[in-house]
Amino acid sequence: MDTDRIVQAVAAATGEVFSTMLATEAVLGEPYTERMPNVSDGVVAFIGLAGKWTGTGMISCPPSLACRLASQLLMTEYPPGGEAVSEDVLDAVAEIANMIVGNVKNLLEEELGPMGMSIPTVIFGRNFTTRSVGQGDWVVVPFDCEGEKLEVRVCLAPAREPAPVRHGFQAPDYVELR
């Protein structure tokens, strides 16, 4: 999949979600690729993608931005700060990831064919490492959100041929017992 096409899809999807659902702006930064995501602090949401192409979509941001975005989405106040990252804030980040990655998926399906999505997995903490067993490069699209950084990452690769279906243990026709 062409990196520029992924960047276009991420920029369009993120801009749409921020303008319509969060009533704020996300300013596109300089996209880049990386071999393995290097997120070690903050809030991270992952969503798996599957079809003829498989991979993962991910958003990450600092806790203060997560609280601000949750406040915008849920129309209530979640003060910035590490202790303020509640279940509601994590749920809001999961929903924002779902909307952004879902819109990216919809845009890319025109070229890649139908894809399914997993439910989001959200992680919050400090000094952790994210890792994927996938072999492809991650396209990283950073955004400036009123002075704070949100990153959207996408890793996609053609699906491997499925293994033949095996139903249970295949015993030989004749087994000699002694």
KOLDO-444616 format. One line per field, with one value per residue (C-alpha): x, y, z; residue number from 1; residue in three letters. Coordinates in Angstrom, 2 decimals. Layout:
<rs>
X = (X; ...)
Y = (Y; ...)
Z = (Z; ...)
nr = (NUM; ...)
rest = (ALA; ...)
</rs>
This chain:
<rs>
X = (0.00; 1.28; 2.43; 1.08; -2.38; -2.37; -1.28; -4.08; -6.65; -5.41; -5.34; -8.87; -10.28; -8.63; -9.64; -13.23; -13.46; -11.85; -14.03; -17.38; -17.14; -14.64; -15.24; -11.52; -8.68; -5.87; -3.02; -1.19; 2.51; 5.27; 4.45; 7.18; 7.58; 9.06; 9.77; 8.29; 6.04; 7.99; 5.31; 6.33; 3.99; 0.42; -2.75; -2.65; -5.58; -5.11; -7.59; -6.93; -7.84; -8.47; -9.33; -7.23; -4.98; -4.38; -2.79; -3.35; -4.45; -3.29; -3.66; -1.51; -1.47; -0.42; -2.89; -3.65; -4.77; -6.78; -8.65; -9.24; -10.53; -12.79; -14.16; -14.94; -16.50; -18.54; -19.33; -18.21; -15.04; -12.09; -9.26; -5.83; -3.41; -2.32; -4.76; -7.70; -7.48; -10.63; -12.49; -14.62; -11.51; -10.16; -13.56; -13.59; -10.10; -11.22; -14.22; -12.05; -9.69; -12.68; -13.95; -10.55; -9.41; -12.91; -12.88; -9.34; -10.54; -13.54; -11.34; -8.78; -11.39; -11.92; -8.46; -7.87; -11.27; -13.49; -11.85; -13.16; -12.18; -11.61; -12.88; -10.34; -7.81; -6.68; -3.52; -2.59; 0.63; 4.27; 7.44; 5.91; 6.75; 4.27; 5.11; 3.54; 4.41; 3.69; 6.61; 5.60; 6.53; 4.22; 3.07; 3.06; 0.95; 1.45; -1.04; -0.73; -3.80; -3.48; 0.16; -0.10; 0.76; -1.62; -0.15; -2.09; -0.17; -1.19; 0.55; -0.96; 0.28; -1.28; -2.83; -1.04; -2.74; -4.91; -3.75; -5.97; -8.65; -7.90; -10.74; -9.46; -6.76; -6.20; -5.74; -4.51; -7.08; -5.31; -3.59; -2.02; -2.26; -0.01)
Y = (0.00; 3.42; 5.49; 8.71; 7.14; 6.11; 9.62; 11.16; 8.83; 9.49; 13.27; 13.29; 10.98; 12.81; 16.22; 15.06; 13.58; 16.61; 19.15; 17.34; 15.41; 17.39; 20.95; 21.60; 21.44; 18.96; 20.50; 17.97; 17.59; 15.92; 12.20; 9.56; 5.79; 3.66; -0.01; -0.44; 2.03; 3.81; 4.93; 4.92; 7.28; 8.44; 7.00; 4.57; 2.95; 0.03; -1.35; -4.44; -4.53; -7.70; -8.63; -9.11; -6.59; -6.85; -4.65; -2.20; 1.39; 3.22; 6.66; 8.01; 11.22; 12.60; 12.27; 16.01; 15.87; 12.71; 14.57; 17.59; 15.46; 13.49; 16.80; 17.91; 14.58; 13.97; 17.65; 17.46; 18.54; 16.20; 18.34; 17.62; 15.64; 12.07; 11.27; 12.59; 9.83; 7.99; 5.15; 7.76; 9.38; 6.01; 5.13; 8.48; 7.86; 4.40; 5.94; 8.61; 5.87; 3.88; 6.86; 7.80; 4.26; 3.38; 6.33; 5.43; 1.87; 3.09; 5.29; 2.53; -0.17; 1.41; 0.10; -2.76; -4.43; -4.98; -5.02; -5.80; -4.01; -5.23; -3.35; -0.83; -1.74; 1.23; 1.45; 4.24; 4.52; 5.50; 3.82; 1.10; -0.21; -1.06; -3.87; -5.61; -8.98; -7.59; -7.22; -4.00; -0.39; 1.93; 5.13; 7.80; 10.91; 13.50; 16.27; 19.41; 19.87; 23.29; 22.69; 18.98; 16.06; 13.35; 10.63; 8.29; 5.20; 2.63; -0.61; -2.61; -5.60; -8.11; -10.99; -14.30; -17.20; -18.96; -22.34; -25.28; -26.02; -28.99; -30.35; -31.95; -34.58; -36.60; -40.20; -42.86; -45.44; -48.19; -47.89; -50.93; -51.00; -53.24)
Z = (0.00; -0.96; 2.04; 0.52; 0.17; 3.83; 4.88; 2.78; 4.33; 7.88; 7.33; 5.90; 8.58; 11.49; 10.16; 9.76; 13.27; 14.89; 13.08; 13.37; 16.64; 18.71; 17.43; 17.29; 14.81; 14.31; 12.28; 10.11; 10.86; 8.84; 8.30; 8.53; 8.70; 11.45; 11.87; 15.34; 17.18; 19.89; 22.32; 25.95; 27.82; 27.64; 26.20; 23.27; 21.47; 19.03; 16.50; 14.39; 10.70; 8.71; 5.15; 2.03; 3.81; 7.56; 10.16; 12.96; 13.40; 16.50; 18.05; 20.87; 22.87; 26.26; 29.16; 29.16; 25.51; 26.18; 28.95; 26.72; 23.84; 26.20; 27.52; 23.96; 22.93; 26.09; 26.79; 30.39; 32.18; 32.64; 34.03; 32.51; 34.63; 35.10; 37.89; 35.86; 33.24; 34.24; 32.56; 30.80; 29.32; 28.17; 26.66; 24.84; 23.41; 22.30; 20.53; 18.87; 17.67; 16.44; 14.43; 12.96; 12.12; 10.90; 8.51; 7.33; 6.73; 4.75; 2.55; 1.94; 1.22; -2.20; -3.15; -0.71; -0.58; 2.47; 5.89; 9.34; 12.53; 16.06; 19.08; 20.44; 23.10; 25.20; 27.30; 29.71; 31.67; 31.72; 30.61; 28.49; 25.05; 22.32; 19.97; 17.01; 15.52; 12.04; 9.66; 7.89; 8.45; 10.37; 8.71; 11.42; 10.90; 13.66; 14.41; 16.53; 18.72; 20.32; 21.25; 22.08; 19.83; 18.66; 16.46; 14.22; 13.10; 10.52; 9.56; 6.68; 4.71; 2.32; 4.24; 4.10; 2.40; 4.96; 6.18; 5.22; 7.78; 10.04; 12.09; 15.25; 15.54; 12.37; 13.53; 11.12; 9.99; 11.89; 15.24; 16.84; 20.63; 22.72)
nr = (1; 2; 3; 4; 5; 6; 7; 8; 9; 10; 11; 12; 13; 14; 15; 16; 17; 18; 19; 20; 21; 22; 23; 24; 25; 26; 27; 28; 29; 30; 31; 32; 33; 34; 35; 36; 37; 38; 39; 40; 41; 42; 43; 44; 45; 46; 47; 48; 49; 50; 51; 52; 53; 54; 55; 56; 57; 58; 59; 60; 61; 62; 63; 64; 65; 66; 67; 68; 69; 70; 71; 72; 73; 74; 75; 76; 77; 78; 79; 80; 81; 82; 83; 84; 85; 86; 87; 88; 89; 90; 91; 92; 93; 94; 95; 96; 97; 98; 99; 100; 101; 102; 103; 104; 105; 106; 107; 108; 109; 110; 111; 112; 113; 114; 115; 116; 117; 118; 119; 120; 121; 122; 123; 124; 125; 126; 127; 128; 129; 130; 131; 132; 133; 134; 135; 136; 137; 138; 139; 140; 141; 142; 143; 144; 145; 146; 147; 148; 149; 150; 151; 152; 153; 154; 155; 156; 157; 158; 159; 160; 161; 162; 163; 164; 165; 166; 167; 168; 169; 170; 171; 172; 173; 174; 175; 176; 177; 178)
rest = (MET; ASP; THR; ASP; ARG; ILE; VAL; GLN; ALA; VAL; ALA; ALA; ALA; THR; GLY; GLU; VAL; PHE; SER; THR; MET; LEU; ALA; THR; GLU; ALA; VAL; LEU; GLY; GLU; PRO; TYR; THR; GLU; ARG; MET; PRO; ASN; VAL; SER; ASP; GLY; VAL; VAL; ALA; PHE; ILE; GLY; LEU; ALA; GLY; LYS; TRP; THR; GLY; THR; GLY; MET; ILE; SER; CYS; PRO; PRO; SER; LEU; ALA; CYS; ARG; LEU; ALA; SER; GLN; LEU; LEU; MET; THR; GLU; TYR; PRO; PRO; GLY; GLY; GLU; ALA; VAL; SER; GLU; ASP; VAL; LEU; ASP; ALA; VAL; ALA; GLU; ILE; ALA; ASN; MET; ILE; VAL; GLY; ASN; VAL; LYS; ASN; LEU; LEU; GLU; GLU; GLU; LEU; GLY; PRO; MET; GLY; MET; SER; ILE; PRO; THR; VAL; ILE; PHE; GLY; ARG; ASN; PHE; THR; THR; ARG; SER; VAL; GLY; GLN; GLY; ASP; TRP; VAL; VAL; VAL; PRO; PHE; ASP; CYS; GLU; GLY; GLU; LYS; LEU; GLU; VAL; ARG; VAL; CYS; LEU; ALA; PRO; ALA; ARG; GLU; PRO; ALA; PRO; VAL; ARG; HIS; GLY; PHE; GLN; ALA; PRO; ASP; TYR; VAL; GLU; LEU; ARG)
</rs>
